[in-house]
């Protein structure tokens, strides 16, 4: 891996990072991922609750086919 920090997508954060590098500060960009974890935990469960058994079966068949297509 490289020693360079990952560049942020936000323009203001990128400008801050470039200014920090230019002045010699130790700059590390760590994006806020606190909200992503919650959404991932409840997404699949709520989706499976609203699907009918036939829809779940179709999704499972499609997934199995995709795994075996190789």
ChimeraX attribute file (.defattr): number of C-alpha atoms within 10 A of each C-alpha:
attribute: neighborCount
match mode: 1-to-1
recipient: residues
	/A:1	3
	/A:2	5
	/A:3	5
	/A:4	8
	/A:5	12
	/A:6	12
	/A:7	14
	/A:8	16
	/A:9	9
	/A:10	8
	/A:11	10
	/A:12	10
	/A:13	13
	/A:14	15
	/A:15	12
	/A:16	14
	/A:17	20
	/A:18	15
	/A:19	13
	/A:20	14
	/A:21	13
	/A:22	9
	/A:23	9
	/A:24	9
	/A:25	11
	/A:26	9
	/A:27	14
	/A:28	14
	/A:29	13
	/A:30	10
	/A:31	9
	/A:32	7
	/A:33	8
	/A:34	8
	/A:35	8
	/A:36	9
	/A:37	9
	/A:38	10
	/A:39	10
	/A:40	10
	/A:41	10
	/A:42	10
	/A:43	10
	/A:44	10
	/A:45	10
	/A:46	10
	/A:47	10
	/A:48	12
	/A:49	10
	/A:50	10
	/A:51	11
	/A:52	9
	/A:53	11
	/A:54	9
	/A:55	12
	/A:56	15
	/A:57	12
	/A:58	11
	/A:59	12
	/A:60	12
	/A:61	12
	/A:62	11
	/A:63	11
	/A:64	11
	/A:65	11
	/A:66	10
	/A:67	9
	/A:68	7
	/A:69	6
	/A:70	5
